[in-house]
Amino acid sequence: MKSEELQQLTASEPLSLEQEYEMQRSWQEDADKCTFIVLDTERWSGHAGTEEDCMVGDVNLFLTDMEDPTVGEIEVMIAEPSCRGRGFGKETTLIMMFYGVTKLGITKFEAKVGQENEASISMFKKLHFKEVAMNKVFQEVTLKLDVNEQQRQWLLEQTNHVEEKKYNVLNLQTCASET
């Protein structure tokens, strides 16, 4: 990721392409991380190119509390500037939450967002997250959501259009050697 703006918004460091592929390999093998790649369906349905050409961001779920496997830390990044503010972040966050609740048994979500990232903070609040802490050292806001039965039903209603499909596992070694 070379965008300084994205690095600041996501508290990320610049990585080389090889480092990105290595990170993806480790995440693929790690049971406490889940990543969905966000595709622009308008580009995809128009057959504008490859899957890579349609990628606009990602959403991640981390199982960070080994004492409580029902807690998931969620983060979302819409890297493509033209796709920001169009609902991609909200939609993909809802889908990841749905997956976390229905497939992984998550009952508590936590999001840590840079205090300057007002759009992301606002989005999480619209998804019923509550601001619970401010870390001045890291300039980060922590938001949490406990998924009670009412929240679960709301989440299921918001994602009733979601269809799970199988995908082909990408051979990352092949991709790394092709670039």
CNS distance restraints for C-alpha pairs under 8 A (distance, minus, plus):
assign (resid   1 and name CA) (resid   6 and name CA) 7.69 0.50 0.50
assign (resid   1 and name CA) (resid   7 and name CA) 7.32 0.50 0.50
assign (resid   1 and name CA) (resid  13 and name CA) 7.85 0.50 0.50
assign (resid   1 and name CA) (resid  14 and name CA) 5.48 0.50 0.50
assign (resid   1 and name CA) (resid  15 and name CA) 6.10 0.50 0.50
assign (resid   1 and name CA) (resid  16 and name CA) 7.86 0.50 0.50
assign (resid   2 and name CA) (resid   7 and name CA) 7.64 0.50 0.50
assign (resid   2 and name CA) (resid  14 and name CA) 5.88 0.50 0.50
assign (resid   2 and name CA) (resid  15 and name CA) 7.72 0.50 0.50
assign (resid   3 and name CA) (resid   7 and name CA) 6.23 0.50 0.50
assign (resid   4 and name CA) (resid   8 and name CA) 6.15 0.50 0.50
assign (resid   5 and name CA) (resid   9 and name CA) 6.16 0.50 0.50
assign (resid   6 and name CA) (resid  10 and name CA) 5.88 0.50 0.50
assign (resid   6 and name CA) (resid  11 and name CA) 7.99 0.50 0.50
assign (resid   6 and name CA) (resid  12 and name CA) 7.64 0.50 0.50
assign (resid   6 and name CA) (resid  79 and name CA) 6.90 0.50 0.50
assign (resid   7 and name CA) (resid  11 and name CA) 5.46 0.50 0.50
assign (resid   7 and name CA) (resid  12 and name CA) 4.56 0.50 0.50
assign (resid   7 and name CA) (resid  13 and name CA) 6.11 0.50 0.50
assign (resid   7 and name CA) (resid  14 and name CA) 7.17 0.50 0.50
assign (resid   8 and name CA) (resid  12 and name CA) 6.70 0.50 0.50
assign (resid   8 and name CA) (resid 114 and name CA) 7.99 0.50 0.50
assign (resid   9 and name CA) (resid 113 and name CA) 7.83 0.50 0.50
assign (resid   9 and name CA) (resid 114 and name CA) 6.09 0.50 0.50
assign (resid   9 and name CA) (resid 116 and name CA) 7.67 0.50 0.50
assign (resid   9 and name CA) (resid 117 and name CA) 6.15 0.50 0.50
assign (resid  10 and name CA) (resid  77 and name CA) 7.31 0.50 0.50
assign (resid  10 and name CA) (resid 113 and name CA) 7.48 0.50 0.50
assign (resid  10 and name CA) (resid 114 and name CA) 7.07 0.50 0.50
assign (resid  11 and name CA) (resid 114 and name CA) 7.35 0.50 0.50
assign (resid  15 and name CA) (resid  19 and name CA) 5.63 0.50 0.50
assign (resid  15 and name CA) (resid  20 and name CA) 6.11 0.50 0.50
assign (resid  16 and name CA) (resid  20 and name CA) 6.25 0.50 0.50
assign (resid  17 and name CA) (resid  21 and name CA) 6.32 0.50 0.50
assign (resid  17 and name CA) (resid 176 and name CA) 7.92 0.50 0.50
assign (resid  18 and name CA) (resid  22 and name CA) 6.13 0.50 0.50
assign (resid  18 and name CA) (resid 176 and name CA) 6.81 0.50 0.50
assign (resid  19 and name CA) (resid  23 and name CA) 6.08 0.50 0.50
assign (resid  20 and name CA) (resid  24 and name CA) 6.25 0.50 0.50
assign (resid  21 and name CA) (resid  25 and name CA) 6.17 0.50 0.50
assign (resid  21 and name CA) (resid 172 and name CA) 6.63 0.50 0.50
assign (resid  21 and name CA) (resid 176 and name CA) 6.86 0.50 0.50
assign (resid  22 and name CA) (resid  26 and name CA) 6.26 0.50 0.50
assign (resid  23 and name CA) (resid  27 and name CA) 6.16 0.50 0.50
assign (resid  24 and name CA) (resid  28 and name CA) 6.06 0.50 0.50
assign (resid  25 and name CA) (resid  29 and name CA) 6.49 0.50 0.50
assign (resid  25 and name CA) (resid 172 and name CA) 7.13 0.50 0.50
assign (resid  26 and name CA) (resid  30 and name CA) 6.05 0.50 0.50
assign (resid  27 and name CA) (resid  31 and name CA) 7.89 0.50 0.50
assign (resid  27 and name CA) (resid  33 and name CA) 6.04 0.50 0.50
assign (resid  27 and name CA) (resid  34 and name CA) 7.30 0.50 0.50
assign (resid  27 and name CA) (resid  35 and name CA) 7.81 0.50 0.50
assign (resid  28 and name CA) (resid  33 and name CA) 7.89 0.50 0.50
assign (resid  28 and name CA) (resid  34 and name CA) 7.93 0.50 0.50
assign (resid  32 and name CA) (resid  62 and name CA) 5.76 0.50 0.50
assign (resid  32 and name CA) (resid  63 and name CA) 4.89 0.50 0.50
assign (resid  32 and name CA) (resid  64 and name CA) 7.27 0.50 0.50
assign (resid  33 and name CA) (resid  60 and name CA) 7.18 0.50 0.50
assign (resid  33 and name CA) (resid  61 and name CA) 5.81 0.50 0.50
assign (resid  33 and name CA) (resid  62 and name CA) 4.66 0.50 0.50
assign (resid  33 and name CA) (resid  63 and name CA) 6.38 0.50 0.50
assign (resid  34 and name CA) (resid  60 and name CA) 5.58 0.50 0.50
assign (resid  34 and name CA) (resid  61 and name CA) 5.06 0.50 0.50
assign (resid  34 and name CA) (resid  62 and name CA) 6.47 0.50 0.50
assign (resid  35 and name CA) (resid  58 and name CA) 6.83 0.50 0.50
assign (resid  35 and name CA) (resid  59 and name CA) 5.77 0.50 0.50
assign (resid  35 and name CA) (resid  60 and name CA) 4.46 0.50 0.50
assign (resid  35 and name CA) (resid  61 and name CA) 6.50 0.50 0.50
assign (resid  36 and name CA) (resid  58 and name CA) 5.65 0.50 0.50
assign (resid  36 and name CA) (resid  59 and name CA) 5.39 0.50 0.50
assign (resid  36 and name CA) (resid  60 and name CA) 6.49 0.50 0.50
assign (resid  36 and name CA) (resid  96 and name CA) 7.59 0.50 0.50
assign (resid  37 and name CA) (resid  55 and name CA) 6.83 0.50 0.50
assign (resid  37 and name CA) (resid  56 and name CA) 7.83 0.50 0.50
assign (resid  37 and name CA) (resid  57 and name CA) 6.07 0.50 0.50
assign (resid  37 and name CA) (resid  58 and name CA) 4.40 0.50 0.50
assign (resid  37 and name CA) (resid  59 and name CA) 6.60 0.50 0.50
assign (resid  38 and name CA) (resid  55 and name CA) 5.73 0.50 0.50
assign (resid  38 and name CA) (resid  56 and name CA) 5.59 0.50 0.50
assign (resid  38 and name CA) (resid  57 and name CA) 4.92 0.50 0.50
assign (resid  38 and name CA) (resid  58 and name CA) 5.05 0.50 0.50
assign (resid  38 and name CA) (resid  59 and name CA) 7.26 0.50 0.50
assign (resid  38 and name CA) (resid  78 and name CA) 7.85 0.50 0.50
assign (resid  38 and name CA) (resid  88 and name CA) 7.84 0.50 0.50
assign (resid  38 and name CA) (resid  92 and name CA) 7.07 0.50 0.50
assign (resid  39 and name CA) (resid  44 and name CA) 7.36 0.50 0.50
assign (resid  39 and name CA) (resid  51 and name CA) 7.43 0.50 0.50
assign (resid  39 and name CA) (resid  54 and name CA) 5.11 0.50 0.50
assign (resid  39 and name CA) (resid  55 and name CA) 4.43 0.50 0.50
assign (resid  39 and name CA) (resid  56 and name CA) 5.61 0.50 0.50
assign (resid  39 and name CA) (resid  57 and name CA) 7.24 0.50 0.50
assign (resid  40 and name CA) (resid  44 and name CA) 6.26 0.50 0.50
assign (resid  40 and name CA) (resid  54 and name CA) 5.35 0.50 0.50
assign (resid  40 and name CA) (resid  55 and name CA) 6.41 0.50 0.50
assign (resid  40 and name CA) (resid  56 and name CA) 6.38 0.50 0.50
assign (resid  41 and name CA) (resid  45 and name CA) 5.72 0.50 0.50
assign (resid  41 and name CA) (resid  54 and name CA) 7.51 0.50 0.50
assign (resid  42 and name CA) (resid  46 and name CA) 6.08 0.50 0.50
assign (resid  43 and name CA) (resid  47 and name CA) 6.29 0.50 0.50
assign (resid  43 and name CA) (resid  48 and name CA) 5.33 0.50 0.50
assign (resid  43 and name CA) (resid  49 and name CA) 7.63 0.50 0.50
assign (resid  43 and name CA) (resid  54 and name CA) 5.79 0.50 0.50
assign (resid  44 and name CA) (resid  48 and name CA) 6.20 0.50 0.50
assign (resid  44 and name CA) (resid  49 and name CA) 7.26 0.50 0.50
assign (resid  44 and name CA) (resid  50 and name CA) 7.91 0.50 0.50
assign (resid  44 and name CA) (resid  51 and name CA) 7.23 0.50 0.50
assign (resid  44 and name CA) (resid  54 and name CA) 6.00 0.50 0.50
assign (resid  48 and name CA) (resid  53 and name CA) 7.54 0.50 0.50
assign (resid  48 and name CA) (resid  54 and name CA) 7.74 0.50 0.50
assign (resid  49 and name CA) (resid  53 and name CA) 5.64 0.50 0.50
assign (resid  49 and name CA) (resid  54 and name CA) 7.14 0.50 0.50
assign (resid  50 and name CA) (resid  54 and name CA) 6.69 0.50 0.50
assign (resid  51 and name CA) (resid  55 and name CA) 6.44 0.50 0.50
assign (resid  56 and name CA) (resid  78 and name CA) 5.82 0.50 0.50
assign (resid  56 and name CA) (resid  79 and name CA) 5.58 0.50 0.50
assign (resid  56 and name CA) (resid  80 and name CA) 4.94 0.50 0.50
assign (resid  56 and name CA) (resid  83 and name CA) 7.08 0.50 0.50
assign (resid  57 and name CA) (resid  76 and name CA) 7.69 0.50 0.50
assign (resid  57 and name CA) (resid  77 and name CA) 5.35 0.50 0.50
assign (resid  57 and name CA) (resid  78 and name CA) 4.25 0.50 0.50
assign (resid  57 and name CA) (resid  79 and name CA) 4.94 0.50 0.50
assign (resid  57 and name CA) (resid  80 and name CA) 6.80 0.50 0.50
assign (resid  58 and name CA) (resid  76 and name CA) 5.91 0.50 0.50
assign (resid  58 and name CA) (resid  77 and name CA) 5.44 0.50 0.50
assign (resid  58 and name CA) (resid  78 and name CA) 6.56 0.50 0.50
assign (resid  59 and name CA) (resid  74 and name CA) 7.37 0.50 0.50
assign (resid  59 and name CA) (resid  75 and name CA) 5.72 0.50 0.50
assign (resid  59 and name CA) (resid  76 and name CA) 4.21 0.50 0.50
assign (resid  59 and name CA) (resid  77 and name CA) 6.28 0.50 0.50
assign (resid  59 and name CA) (resid  92 and name CA) 6.60 0.50 0.50
assign (resid  59 and name CA) (resid  93 and name CA) 6.57 0.50 0.50
assign (resid  59 and name CA) (resid  96 and name CA) 7.06 0.50 0.50
assign (resid  60 and name CA) (resid  74 and name CA) 5.64 0.50 0.50
assign (resid  60 and name CA) (resid  75 and name CA) 5.29 0.50 0.50
assign (resid  60 and name CA) (resid  76 and name CA) 6.30 0.50 0.50
assign (resid  60 and name CA) (resid  96 and name CA) 7.55 0.50 0.50
assign (resid  61 and name CA) (resid  72 and name CA) 6.00 0.50 0.50
assign (resid  61 and name CA) (resid  73 and name CA) 5.54 0.50 0.50
assign (resid  61 and name CA) (resid  74 and name CA) 4.56 0.50 0.50
assign (resid  61 and name CA) (resid  75 and name CA) 6.66 0.50 0.50
assign (resid  61 and name CA) (resid  96 and name CA) 7.32 0.50 0.50
assign (resid  61 and name CA) (resid 100 and name CA) 7.74 0.50 0.50
assign (resid  62 and name CA) (resid  72 and name CA) 5.44 0.50 0.50
assign (resid  62 and name CA) (resid  73 and name CA) 5.00 0.50 0.50
assign (resid  62 and name CA) (resid  74 and name CA) 6.45 0.50 0.50
assign (resid  63 and name CA) (resid  69 and name CA) 6.41 0.50 0.50
assign (resid  63 and name CA) (resid  70 and name CA) 7.85 0.50 0.50
assign (resid  63 and name CA) (resid  71 and name CA) 6.26 0.50 0.50
assign (resid  63 and name CA) (resid  72 and name CA) 4.86 0.50 0.50
assign (resid  63 and name CA) (resid  73 and name CA) 6.46 0.50 0.50
assign (resid  64 and name CA) (resid  69 and name CA) 7.85 0.50 0.50
assign (resid  64 and name CA) (resid  71 and name CA) 7.17 0.50 0.50
assign (resid  64 and name CA) (resid  72 and name CA) 6.64 0.50 0.50
assign (resid  64 and name CA) (resid  73 and name CA) 6.85 0.50 0.50
assign (resid  65 and name CA) (resid  69 and name CA) 6.10 0.50 0.50
assign (resid  65 and name CA) (resid  71 and name CA) 6.42 0.50 0.50
assign (resid  65 and name CA) (resid  72 and name CA) 7.92 0.50 0.50
assign (resid  69 and name CA) (resid 106 and name CA) 7.31 0.50 0.50
assign (resid  70 and name CA) (resid 104 and name CA) 7.75 0.50 0.50
assign (resid  70 and name CA) (resid 105 and name CA) 5.89 0.50 0.50
assign (resid  70 and name CA) (resid 106 and name CA) 4.21 0.50 0.50
assign (resid  70 and name CA) (resid 107 and name CA) 5.32 0.50 0.50
assign (resid  70 and name CA) (resid 108 and name CA) 6.25 0.50 0.50
assign (resid  71 and name CA) (resid 106 and name CA) 5.74 0.50 0.50
assign (resid  71 and name CA) (resid 107 and name CA) 6.35 0.50 0.50
assign (resid  71 and name CA) (resid 108 and name CA) 4.79 0.50 0.50
assign (resid  71 and name CA) (resid 109 and name CA) 5.86 0.50 0.50
assign (resid  71 and name CA) (resid 110 and name CA) 7.52 0.50 0.50
assign (resid  72 and name CA) (resid 100 and name CA) 7.68 0.50 0.50
assign (resid  72 and name CA) (resid 106 and name CA) 6.34 0.50 0.50
assign (resid  72 and name CA) (resid 108 and name CA) 6.30 0.50 0.50
assign (resid  72 and name CA) (resid 109 and name CA) 4.95 0.50 0.50
assign (resid  72 and name CA) (resid 110 and name CA) 6.24 0.50 0.50
assign (resid  73 and name CA) (resid 109 and name CA) 5.70 0.50 0.50
assign (resid  73 and name CA) (resid 110 and name CA) 4.62 0.50 0.50
assign (resid  73 and name CA) (resid 111 and name CA) 5.65 0.50 0.50
assign (resid  73 and name CA) (resid 112 and name CA) 7.86 0.50 0.50
assign (resid  74 and name CA) (resid  93 and name CA) 7.86 0.50 0.50
assign (resid  74 and name CA) (resid 109 and name CA) 6.65 0.50 0.50
assign (resid  74 and name CA) (resid 110 and name CA) 6.09 0.50 0.50
assign (resid  74 and name CA) (resid 111 and name CA) 5.29 0.50 0.50
assign (resid  74 and name CA) (resid 112 and name CA) 7.95 0.50 0.50
assign (resid  75 and name CA) (resid  93 and name CA) 7.82 0.50 0.50
assign (resid  75 and name CA) (resid 111 and name CA) 6.16 0.50 0.50
assign (resid  75 and name CA) (resid 112 and name CA) 7.42 0.50 0.50
assign (resid  76 and name CA) (resid  89 and name CA) 6.40 0.50 0.50
assign (resid  76 and name CA) (resid  92 and name CA) 7.79 0.50 0.50
assign (resid  76 and name CA) (resid  93 and name CA) 6.68 0.50 0.50
assign (resid  77 and name CA) (resid  89 and name CA) 7.08 0.50 0.50
assign (resid  78 and name CA) (resid  83 and name CA) 6.96 0.50 0.50
assign (resid  78 and name CA) (resid  84 and name CA) 6.26 0.50 0.50
assign (resid  78 and name CA) (resid  88 and name CA) 7.21 0.50 0.50
assign (resid  78 and name CA) (resid  89 and name CA) 6.38 0.50 0.50
assign (resid  79 and name CA) (resid  83 and name CA) 7.98 0.50 0.50
assign (resid  79 and name CA) (resid  84 and name CA) 7.95 0.50 0.50
assign (resid  80 and name CA) (resid  84 and name CA) 6.91 0.50 0.50
assign (resid  83 and name CA) (resid  88 and name CA) 6.84 0.50 0.50
assign (resid  84 and name CA) (resid  88 and name CA) 6.96 0.50 0.50
assign (resid  84 and name CA) (resid  89 and name CA) 7.60 0.50 0.50
assign (resid  87 and name CA) (resid  91 and name CA) 6.00 0.50 0.50
assign (resid  88 and name CA) (resid  92 and name CA) 6.04 0.50 0.50
assign (resid  89 and name CA) (resid  93 and name CA) 5.93 0.50 0.50
assign (resid  89 and name CA) (resid 123 and name CA) 7.90 0.50 0.50
assign (resid  90 and name CA) (resid  94 and name CA) 6.13 0.50 0.50
assign (resid  90 and name CA) (resid 123 and name CA) 6.48 0.50 0.50
assign (resid  90 and name CA) (resid 124 and name CA) 7.97 0.50 0.50
assign (resid  90 and name CA) (resid 127 and name CA) 7.91 0.50 0.50
assign (resid  91 and name CA) (resid  95 and name CA) 6.27 0.50 0.50
assign (resid  92 and name CA) (resid  96 and name CA) 6.12 0.50 0.50
assign (resid  93 and name CA) (resid  97 and name CA) 6.07 0.50 0.50
assign (resid  94 and name CA) (resid  98 and name CA) 6.06 0.50 0.50
assign (resid  94 and name CA) (resid 127 and name CA) 7.98 0.50 0.50
assign (resid  94 and name CA) (resid 155 and name CA) 7.12 0.50 0.50
assign (resid  94 and name CA) (resid 158 and name CA) 7.39 0.50 0.50
assign (resid  94 and name CA) (resid 159 and name CA) 6.90 0.50 0.50
assign (resid  95 and name CA) (resid  99 and name CA) 6.19 0.50 0.50
assign (resid  95 and name CA) (resid 159 and name CA) 6.55 0.50 0.50
assign (resid  95 and name CA) (resid 162 and name CA) 7.43 0.50 0.50
assign (resid  96 and name CA) (resid 100 and name CA) 6.03 0.50 0.50
assign (resid  97 and name CA) (resid 101 and name CA) 6.05 0.50 0.50
assign (resid  97 and name CA) (resid 155 and name CA) 7.82 0.50 0.50
assign (resid  98 and name CA) (resid 102 and name CA) 5.93 0.50 0.50
assign (resid  98 and name CA) (resid 155 and name CA) 6.59 0.50 0.50
assign (resid  98 and name CA) (resid 156 and name CA) 6.96 0.50 0.50
assign (resid  98 and name CA) (resid 159 and name CA) 7.06 0.50 0.50
assign (resid  99 and name CA) (resid 103 and name CA) 5.35 0.50 0.50
assign (resid  99 and name CA) (resid 104 and name CA) 6.95 0.50 0.50
assign (resid 100 and name CA) (resid 104 and name CA) 4.88 0.50 0.50
assign (resid 100 and name CA) (resid 105 and name CA) 6.24 0.50 0.50
assign (resid 100 and name CA) (resid 106 and name CA) 5.23 0.50 0.50
assign (resid 101 and name CA) (resid 105 and name CA) 4.89 0.50 0.50
assign (resid 101 and name CA) (resid 106 and name CA) 4.60 0.50 0.50
assign (resid 101 and name CA) (resid 107 and name CA) 6.39 0.50 0.50
assign (resid 101 and name CA) (resid 152 and name CA) 7.82 0.50 0.50
assign (resid 102 and name CA) (resid 106 and name CA) 7.72 0.50 0.50
assign (resid 107 and name CA) (resid 146 and name CA) 6.03 0.50 0.50
assign (resid 107 and name CA) (resid 147 and name CA) 4.89 0.50 0.50
assign (resid 107 and name CA) (resid 148 and name CA) 7.35 0.50 0.50
assign (resid 108 and name CA) (resid 144 and name CA) 7.22 0.50 0.50
assign (resid 108 and name CA) (resid 145 and name CA) 5.69 0.50 0.50
assign (resid 108 and name CA) (resid 146 and name CA) 4.52 0.50 0.50
assign (resid 108 and name CA) (resid 147 and name CA) 5.78 0.50 0.50
assign (resid 109 and name CA) (resid 144 and name CA) 5.59 0.50 0.50
assign (resid 109 and name CA) (resid 145 and name CA) 5.11 0.50 0.50
assign (resid 109 and name CA) (resid 146 and name CA) 6.50 0.50 0.50
assign (resid 109 and name CA) (resid 147 and name CA) 7.77 0.50 0.50
assign (resid 110 and name CA) (resid 142 and name CA) 6.92 0.50 0.50
assign (resid 110 and name CA) (resid 143 and name CA) 5.68 0.50 0.50
assign (resid 110 and name CA) (resid 144 and name CA) 4.45 0.50 0.50
assign (resid 110 and name CA) (resid 145 and name CA) 6.51 0.50 0.50
assign (resid 111 and name CA) (resid 124 and name CA) 7.95 0.50 0.50
assign (resid 111 and name CA) (resid 142 and name CA) 5.69 0.50 0.50
assign (resid 111 and name CA) (resid 143 and name CA) 5.14 0.50 0.50
assign (resid 111 and name CA) (resid 144 and name CA) 6.37 0.50 0.50
assign (resid 112 and name CA) (resid 140 and name CA) 6.28 0.50 0.50
assign (resid 112 and name CA) (resid 141 and name CA) 5.61 0.50 0.50
assign (resid 112 and name CA) (resid 142 and name CA) 4.53 0.50 0.50
assign (resid 112 and name CA) (resid 143 and name CA) 6.42 0.50 0.50
assign (resid 113 and name CA) (resid 117 and name CA) 6.72 0.50 0.50
assign (resid 113 and name CA) (resid 120 and name CA) 7.08 0.50 0.50
assign (resid 113 and name CA) (resid 121 and name CA) 6.70 0.50 0.50
assign (resid 113 and name CA) (resid 140 and name CA) 5.38 0.50 0.50
assign (resid 113 and name CA) (resid 141 and name CA) 5.21 0.50 0.50
assign (resid 113 and name CA) (resid 142 and name CA) 6.48 0.50 0.50
assign (resid 113 and name CA) (resid 143 and name CA) 7.99 0.50 0.50
assign (resid 114 and name CA) (resid 138 and name CA) 7.95 0.50 0.50
assign (resid 114 and name CA) (resid 139 and name CA) 5.91 0.50 0.50
assign (resid 114 and name CA) (resid 140 and name CA) 4.37 0.50 0.50
assign (resid 114 and name CA) (resid 141 and name CA) 6.13 0.50 0.50
assign (resid 115 and name CA) (resid 121 and name CA) 7.91 0.50 0.50
assign (resid 115 and name CA) (resid 134 and name CA) 7.95 0.50 0.50
assign (resid 115 and name CA) (resid 139 and name CA) 5.54 0.50 0.50
assign (resid 115 and name CA) (resid 140 and name CA) 4.89 0.50 0.50
assign (resid 115 and name CA) (resid 141 and name CA) 5.46 0.50 0.50
assign (resid 116 and name CA) (resid 139 and name CA) 7.98 0.50 0.50
assign (resid 117 and name CA) (resid 121 and name CA) 6.40 0.50 0.50
assign (resid 118 and name CA) (resid 122 and name CA) 5.97 0.50 0.50
assign (resid 119 and name CA) (resid 123 and name CA) 6.16 0.50 0.50
assign (resid 120 and name CA) (resid 124 and name CA) 6.27 0.50 0.50
assign (resid 121 and name CA) (resid 125 and name CA) 6.29 0.50 0.50
assign (resid 121 and name CA) (resid 141 and name CA) 7.98 0.50 0.50
assign (resid 122 and name CA) (resid 126 and name CA) 6.25 0.50 0.50
assign (resid 123 and name CA) (resid 127 and name CA) 6.46 0.50 0.50
assign (resid 124 and name CA) (resid 128 and name CA) 6.65 0.50 0.50
assign (resid 124 and name CA) (resid 129 and name CA) 5.44 0.50 0.50
assign (resid 124 and name CA) (resid 143 and name CA) 7.51 0.50 0.50
assign (resid 125 and name CA) (resid 129 and name CA) 4.75 0.50 0.50
assign (resid 125 and name CA) (resid 130 and name CA) 6.19 0.50 0.50
assign (resid 125 and name CA) (resid 131 and name CA) 7.80 0.50 0.50
assign (resid 128 and name CA) (resid 145 and name CA) 6.69 0.50 0.50
assign (resid 129 and name CA) (resid 143 and name CA) 5.71 0.50 0.50
assign (resid 129 and name CA) (resid 144 and name CA) 5.12 0.50 0.50
assign (resid 129 and name CA) (resid 145 and name CA) 4.68 0.50 0.50
assign (resid 130 and name CA) (resid 143 and name CA) 5.17 0.50 0.50
assign (resid 130 and name CA) (resid 144 and name CA) 5.36 0.50 0.50
assign (resid 130 and name CA) (resid 145 and name CA) 6.41 0.50 0.50
assign (resid 131 and name CA) (resid 141 and name CA) 7.00 0.50 0.50
assign (resid 131 and name CA) (resid 142 and name CA) 5.93 0.50 0.50
assign (resid 131 and name CA) (resid 143 and name CA) 4.25 0.50 0.50
assign (resid 131 and name CA) (resid 144 and name CA) 6.53 0.50 0.50
assign (resid 132 and name CA) (resid 141 and name CA) 7.75 0.50 0.50
assign (resid 132 and name CA) (resid 142 and name CA) 5.78 0.50 0.50
assign (resid 132 and name CA) (resid 143 and name CA) 5.53 0.50 0.50
assign (resid 132 and name CA) (resid 144 and name CA) 6.68 0.50 0.50
assign (resid 133 and name CA) (resid 141 and name CA) 5.85 0.50 0.50
assign (resid 133 and name CA) (resid 142 and name CA) 5.06 0.50 0.50
assign (resid 133 and name CA) (resid 143 and name CA) 7.14 0.50 0.50
assign (resid 134 and name CA) (resid 139 and name CA) 7.27 0.50 0.50
assign (resid 134 and name CA) (resid 140 and name CA) 5.83 0.50 0.50
assign (resid 134 and name CA) (resid 141 and name CA) 4.56 0.50 0.50
assign (resid 134 and name CA) (resid 142 and name CA) 6.25 0.50 0.50
assign (resid 135 and name CA) (resid 139 and name CA) 5.53 0.50 0.50
assign (resid 135 and name CA) (resid 140 and name CA) 5.13 0.50 0.50
assign (resid 135 and name CA) (resid 141 and name CA) 6.31 0.50 0.50
assign (resid 135 and name CA) (resid 142 and name CA) 7.89 0.50 0.50
assign (resid 136 and name CA) (resid 140 and name CA) 6.67 0.50 0.50
assign (resid 146 and name CA) (resid 151 and name CA) 7.89 0.50 0.50
assign (resid 147 and name CA) (resid 151 and name CA) 5.20 0.50 0.50
assign (resid 147 and name CA) (resid 152 and name CA) 5.84 0.50 0.50
assign (resid 148 and name CA) (resid 152 and name CA) 6.07 0.50 0.50
assign (resid 149 and name CA) (resid 153 and name CA) 6.17 0.50 0.50
assign (resid 150 and name CA) (resid 154 and name CA) 6.25 0.50 0.50
assign (resid 151 and name CA) (resid 155 and name CA) 6.08 0.50 0.50
assign (resid 152 and name CA) (resid 156 and name CA) 6.18 0.50 0.50
assign (resid 153 and name CA) (resid 157 and name CA) 6.20 0.50 0.50
assign (resid 154 and name CA) (resid 158 and name CA) 6.22 0.50 0.50
assign (resid 155 and name CA) (resid 159 and name CA) 6.28 0.50 0.50
assign (resid 156 and name CA) (resid 160 and name CA) 5.81 0.50 0.50
assign (resid 171 and name CA) (resid 175 and name CA) 6.56 0.50 0.50
assign (resid 172 and name CA) (resid 176 and name CA) 6.06 0.50 0.50
assign (resid 173 and name CA) (resid 177 and name CA) 6.30 0.50 0.50
assign (resid 174 and name CA) (resid 178 and name CA) 6.23 0.50 0.50
assign (resid 175 and name CA) (resid 179 and name CA) 6.53 0.50 0.50
